[in-house]
Amino acid sequence: MPKQFLFYYDRALKLLPVDLAVDARFRQARAFVSHAHADHVARHEYVLCTEETAALLNHRLGPRTVRTLRYGESINWAGVRLTVYPAGHCLGSAMLLVEYAGERLLYTGDFKLRRSFTVPPAEPVAADILIMESTYGHPMYRFPPEDVVFRDLVDTIFRLFEEGKTPVIVAYALGKAQEVTRRLSDAGLTLAVHRHVADISRIYESFGVNVGRYRVFDGTMRPGEVLVVSPGTKLDLVNDHICRIAVTGWAMDPSARYRLGVDLAFPFSDHADYDGLLELIELVRPRVIYTTHGPECFVRDLQVRGWEAYLLDRPTQKTLF
């Protein structure tokens, strides 16, 4: 029997039976987009994604030709069954289950298993082959409980108010900013958000997501307000009176605030931490694992734990038979 190839990887993942690229960063004829962060999208000719991701792509890249899927919905495409499940990462983020010739492949994209206030929980499913994001695949990235992190953040914000400073939270405009806005709003804080954040927040709200109370930043701050901006935002505020605070998983590294150019950093992420990565594997129970966006040491850890695991960063072809 001739060999049948399920996927190929060379700068991007491609599902060969349907000629479908997955989260490719360069233009493709057909592509599945797991979510709308810039490092997972391009101006593809035809896109398969969730309705929420389609709305975000339309905002960021202009109108796209799309085929949308609801969570749990399946389509049959050239003999391949494709189903999307929540990834818990940001609005519209989805895992892709590929069923073909008796095999099940789960592609996670970016994911998070911990509870989110603004997106549905991740729903990993059993699969024979797992292709997983592993950004925080080093044991040093074990995040503290999020309630503790935000309690400490709120306490810090009130301390800054007492010092006459304006807290400026630096968070990605898509996903992290909405989660932070919601949690700080629930804590009783008053928030202003940069217009880039507000544009994305309105898309969240159009899908019925509560992202908390906020106003759009108009260049001035009012007493007792917290400002939420995306990385790289230029502010015409007196630097001596602001305190830039990053919310990122990289904050587990004590040097992170210097590398990020902020005054403080709190360990909060919309990705799974090291233990979350291992938890996902136990839920999926795959025969073989391929990792993306993460360190090689994570692959070695998995191999020591008895898993067949590979780093998917070089041309790779996987046969079914």
N, C-alpha and C positions, 0 to 999 in steps of 0.2 A: 504494500500500500504506500503511495507517495506521501511524503511528509506534508502536513498542513501547518502553516505558520500563523500563529494567533496575533502576535504583535512584534513590532520592530521599534528600536529606539536609536535615534541619531540626532541629537539636538532637540528632538521632540518625540513623544510617544505616538505611534500610529497603529491602529487596529486594522490589520491587513484584510480580513474577510470583508469589511465594509469600506475600506479605504478612508477611515475616519481618524483625523488627527485629534489628539487629546491635549488641551491646554498648551497648544503650540504658540510660541511668541513671534512667529513670522507667518505671513499670509498663507492660508491653505484653501483648497477648494471646499472642503467640508471639515468641520471641527466641532468637537464637544468642548464647551467652556464650563468648567466647574464653578467658577465664580468670577466676579468682575474686577478683581485686583489687577493692576497693570502688568504684573509679572506672569499672568496666566491668559492674556488675551492678545489678539491681533485683529486686523481688519479682514477677517475671513469672508469668503464669498457666501457661505452657508453655515449657520451656527445651530447647534443643538444645545439647549440649555433650559433652565427653569424660566418661568414668566418674570420672576423678580430680577434674575440676572439679565434677561432681555431688556428690561426697563433701564437698568443701570448701564448696559452697553449702549443703548440708544442715547442716554445722557452723555456718556463719555466719548463715544466714537461716531455718533450719528446713527441714522436708521440702518438696521441690519436685516438681512433675510434670515429669518429664524424659524425653527420648529421648536415650540416650547413643550415641556413635559411637567406635569405635576408630580410631587413626591409620591412614590409608589406606583406611578403610571409606567407601563411598559409599551414599547413599540417593537415590531419585528422588521428588521432591515436586512434584506438579502440573506435570510436564514439565520441572522443573529438577533437575539433578544436583548434589548437595552432597557434598563430600569434605573431611575434615579431615586436616591434616598437623602434625607437631610444630613449635612456635614457639620452643623453647629458652629460654623466659622464666621459667616456674615450673611446679610440678606441674600437669599437665593442660592447659597452655597450647596453643592450637591456631590454626593458620591455616585459613581457610575458602576452598576453591575452589568457585566457582559456575560451572556450565556451562549455557548457555541460548541457544538459537537460533544456534548456531555460535560463540558468544563465550565466552571464559574470563575470569572475574574472580577475582583473588586478593585476599582481605582478610587482612592479616598479624596484626592485633591487635598487642599488644606482643611484640617478638621480640628474639632475640640469636643471632648466628651463631657467636660464640666458644664454645669447649668449656665445658660445665658439668659439675660433679661429681654433680649431683642430678637433672638432667632430660635427656631425650634431645636430641640435636642438632636444630636447626631444619632443615626440609626444604622450602625454597621451590621452587615449580614454575613452569613457564612459563605466562604469561597475557597476554591482550590488554590488560586493564585491571588496574592495580595500585592498591589503596587501602592505604596503608602508614602505620604509626606512624613519627613522625620526631622524637621527643622531643629527641634530641641532634643536631639538624640544623644546628649551627653548627660551623665548622672548629676552634674552640677545644676542642671536645670530641672529641679523639683520645686514647683511653685508652692508657696504657702496658701492656706485657705483664702479664697477671694474676699470673704466677709472681713477677714482680719486686715487684708491689704487696704480695702476701702475705708475701714474704720481708721486706720493709721493715716490714710490720705486726707480724710475729712478733718482729723485732729490737726494735721499739718496745715491745712488750709486756714483753719481758724487761728492758728498761731501766726500765720503770715498776715492775716487781717490785723491782728493786734500789733504787729510790727510795721503796719502801714504799707504793706506790699500787696501787689496784685498777683494772684496765682494764675499762671498761664499753663494749661494742660496741653501737652503736645501729643497728639494721637492721630493715627491714620484717618483720613476723611471718611472712608468707607469702612464701617464695622466697629472699629475701636472707639471712634468718637461718639457714635450713637450709644454704645454700651456705657461709656463713661458718663455721658450726659444723663442718661436714664438713672444710673445709680446715684450720681451726685444730686440730681433733682429729687429723687426719692429720699435722700438724706436731708432735704430741706434747704439746699443751697440754691442761690440764684445764679443763672448761667447766661453768658453771651457766647455765641459761636460764630466763627468766621463764615463768610458766605459760602465758601466751598463745602464746609461741613453742613451748613443749612440746606444747600441744594440736595445733598444725599439724604439728609434727614427727612426732607419732604417726600422723597421717593419711599422711604421706610413708612412714613405716615400714610401714603396712598395705598399701601397694602395692609393698613390697619395696625401697624406696630406703634406702640407707645414708646417714644424716645425721651420722654420727660418734658419739662417746661424750659424754654429758652427764648432768647431774642437774638436777632441777627446783629452781629457786631457792626457798629457804624463809625468806628475809629476812636471812640471814647469809651471809657469805662466808668461805671457808677460805683459808689461805695458798696462794699460787700459782695461784689460780683466776681465770679470765676470765668476766665476766658478759655475757650477750647479752640485750638487751631491745629492744622495739619503740619507735619514736619516741613521745614523750609519756609514757613510763612514769615514775611517781613512785617514788622510792627512799628508803627510810628508812636511808640510809647517811651517814656523815660526809663531807660534800662535799669537805673538804680532802684526803681520802684516796682520792678517785676521779678518774679521767681518762676523760671521755666521748669516744668515738671514733666518728665517723660513717663508714660505708662507702657511698659514693655517687658516681655519675658527676659530680654537681655539684661535687665536690671539685676539678675542674680549674679552677674559678674560685677565686682566692685568698681571696675574701671569704666563701666558702661556710660556713666553720666559725662565723663570726659570725652569719650569717643562721640557721643551724641550731641555734645555742646549744650547740655542743660545743667541746671543747678542741683536737681534732685531726680531720682528715678525710682519708681515703684514697680515691683514684679507682677505685672498683669498682662495676659496675652489672650489673643483669640485663636491660638494654636494649642495643641496638646503638649503638656510637659513630658519629661522622660517617662514617668510612671504612666501617663495617659497613653503614650505610644505602646507600651507593653500591654496595657489593658485592652487596647483595640485588637492587638494580635490574639490575645486569649479569647476575645469575642468572635473573631473571624475564623480562627483555627485553620489557617491555610497550610497547604503542602509546601509552598515555596513563597518567599517574600522578596520583593524588590523595593528598595528605598530610593526616594528622591529628596532633593532640597535639604540634605542633612549630612552629618559627618560620617566618615568611614568607620569610626570607632563604634558607632551604633550597630553596624553590620557585624563587626567582630563580637560585640556583646551578644547579639542574637545567635550567632554560630556557637558560642560557648554555652548558651542556654539550650542548644540542641535543635535550633531551627536551620533550615536551608535558606540562606539569605545572601543577597547580592546588592551591590551599589549600582543603581541604574544611571551611570554618568558616562557611559561609553557605548558605542554601537553594540546592541544586544538583539538577538533574534531567538524567539522561544517557539519550539515546536509542540504541537499537540500530541503527536504520535511518534 
